[in-house]
Amino acid sequence: MPIERSRRPIAAARIAAAARRLLDASTLCAIATVSSAGRAHVNTAYFAWSPELDLVWLSDPHARHSRNVQANSSVAIAVFDSNQVWGKPDRGIQLFGSARELPPKAAHEAERIYAERFPECGQADFELYNLYRFRPRRLKLFDERAFGGGVFITARVRSDGGLAWERTEIYRERVVRPT
């Protein structure tokens, strides 16, 4: 499957709208971390997100992914609608950046964001688990309804959550010729 690069930029507002729709589409994310020994690990967690595109989640500080975040803050997160059907328009988002455990004094805003998305989460949950914040530096998204089939858009994430288009890759189907 050849990959083409398009030089035509995508408007930041279009990318942001698609990213926000994707983050709203699922309450679960896959968090990829790496241990201090270089071992990869992935964990699924409920997440909430801020207008700046920071993602927050609750976790036990002794869980492997939490220990990995302590050792290596570089993290990748994937969010997608798991009810998609093969052959129909797909969508998903990958975010790349850094994560950290929030100390209790700094966790108030993250707690508010999380509780707003999950009102059934109670104070006992916030006392039992720690809050983590992921700050993306880059994202890669595909939304075939919004951008077309096989189109992957990469954008830089600014500290205010604004996006800046970096590149568009288009995956083209190879034509198989009979021999």
C-alpha positions in Angstrom: 0.0 0.0 0.0 1.9 3.1 -1.2 1.8 6.1 1.0 1.4 9.6 -0.6 2.2 12.8 1.2 -0.1 15.8 0.5 1.4 19.2 0.6 -2.0 20.8 1.1 -2.4 21.9 4.7 -5.6 21.1 6.7 -7.1 23.9 8.6 -6.4 23.7 12.4 -10.1 24.2 13.1 -11.0 21.1 11.1 -8.3 19.0 12.8 -9.4 20.3 16.2 -13.1 19.5 15.6 -12.3 16.0 14.4 -9.9 15.4 17.4 -12.6 16.6 19.9 -15.3 14.4 18.3 -12.9 11.4 18.5 -12.1 12.1 22.2 -15.8 12.4 22.9 -16.6 9.1 21.0 -15.0 6.8 23.6 -14.5 6.9 27.3 -11.6 4.4 27.2 -8.1 4.8 26.0 -5.1 2.6 25.5 -2.0 4.0 27.4 1.3 2.8 26.1 4.3 3.2 28.5 7.8 1.9 28.6 9.6 0.7 31.8 13.1 1.8 32.8 14.3 -1.5 31.4 12.8 -0.7 28.0 9.8 -3.1 28.2 6.6 -1.9 26.5 3.3 -2.1 28.3 -0.2 -1.1 27.4 -3.1 -0.4 29.8 -6.7 0.5 29.2 -8.2 3.2 31.3 -11.2 5.5 31.5 -10.2 9.1 30.6 -11.4 12.6 30.5 -9.9 15.5 28.6 -9.5 19.2 28.9 -9.9 22.0 26.3 -6.1 22.0 26.1 -6.3 18.3 25.0 -4.7 17.1 28.2 -6.0 13.6 29.1 -6.5 12.6 32.8 -7.2 9.2 34.3 -7.3 7.5 37.7 -5.0 4.7 38.6 -3.3 2.9 41.4 0.3 4.2 41.8 1.6 0.6 42.1 0.1 -0.5 38.7 2.8 -1.3 36.1 1.8 1.6 33.8 1.9 4.0 36.8 5.4 2.8 37.7 6.4 3.2 34.1 5.2 6.8 34.0 7.3 7.4 37.1 10.4 6.0 35.4 9.8 7.3 31.9 7.2 10.1 31.2 7.1 9.5 27.5 3.7 8.0 26.7 1.5 7.3 23.7 -2.3 7.1 23.9 -4.8 5.7 21.4 -8.5 6.4 21.4 -11.0 4.8 19.0 -14.6 3.8 18.6 -14.5 0.0 19.2 -17.9 -0.4 17.5 -16.5 0.3 14.0 -17.3 -2.1 11.2 -14.7 -3.4 8.7 -15.2 -1.7 5.4 -17.1 1.2 6.7 -15.6 4.7 7.4 -13.2 4.4 10.4 -11.8 6.9 12.8 -9.2 7.0 15.6 -6.6 9.2 17.2 -3.1 8.6 18.5 -1.5 11.1 20.9 2.2 11.3 21.7 3.6 13.3 24.7 4.4 13.0 28.4 2.4 11.9 31.5 2.9 12.4 35.2 1.2 11.6 38.4 -0.4 14.7 39.9 0.3 15.6 43.5 -2.8 16.1 45.5 -2.5 19.9 45.6 -2.2 20.1 41.8 -5.0 17.6 41.1 -8.1 19.8 41.7 -8.6 20.8 38.0 -8.0 17.2 36.8 -10.4 15.9 39.4 -13.1 18.4 38.2 -12.5 17.4 34.6 -12.7 13.7 35.4 -15.8 14.1 37.6 -17.6 16.1 35.0 -17.2 13.3 32.4 -17.9 10.5 35.0 -20.4 11.9 37.5 -20.8 8.5 39.1 -17.1 8.7 40.2 -17.2 9.7 43.9 -14.8 11.3 46.3 -13.8 7.8 47.6 -12.4 7.0 44.1 -10.2 10.1 44.2 -9.0 9.1 47.6 -8.4 5.5 46.6 -6.5 6.2 43.3 -4.1 8.8 42.0 -4.8 11.2 39.1 -2.5 11.2 36.1 -2.2 13.9 33.4 -1.0 13.4 29.9 0.1 16.4 27.9 0.2 15.7 24.2 2.9 17.3 21.9 1.7 15.7 18.7 -1.4 13.8 17.5 -2.2 11.7 14.5 -5.8 11.2 13.5 -7.9 9.6 10.9 -11.5 10.3 10.4 -12.6 8.9 7.0 -16.0 10.6 7.1 -14.3 14.0 7.6 -11.1 13.7 5.5 -11.6 10.7 3.2 -10.5 7.1 3.1 -6.9 6.2 4.2 -6.1 9.9 5.2 -3.9 10.3 8.3 -3.3 13.8 9.6 -0.4 14.7 12.0 -0.5 17.9 14.0 1.6 19.5 16.7 -0.3 20.4 19.9 0.5 23.8 21.4 0.5 24.3 25.1 -2.9 26.1 24.8 -4.4 23.0 23.0 -4.2 24.7 19.7 -3.2 22.6 16.7 -0.7 23.2 13.9 -0.9 20.9 10.8 2.3 19.1 10.1 1.6 16.6 7.4 -1.1 14.5 5.7 -0.4 10.9 4.6 -2.7 9.1 2.2 -2.7 5.3 2.1 -3.6 4.2 -1.4 -4.8 0.7 -2.2 -2.4 -1.2 -4.5 -3.9 -2.4 -7.7 -3.3 -6.1 -8.0 -2.9 -7.1 -11.6 -3.6 -10.7 -12.6 -0.5 -12.6 -13.7 
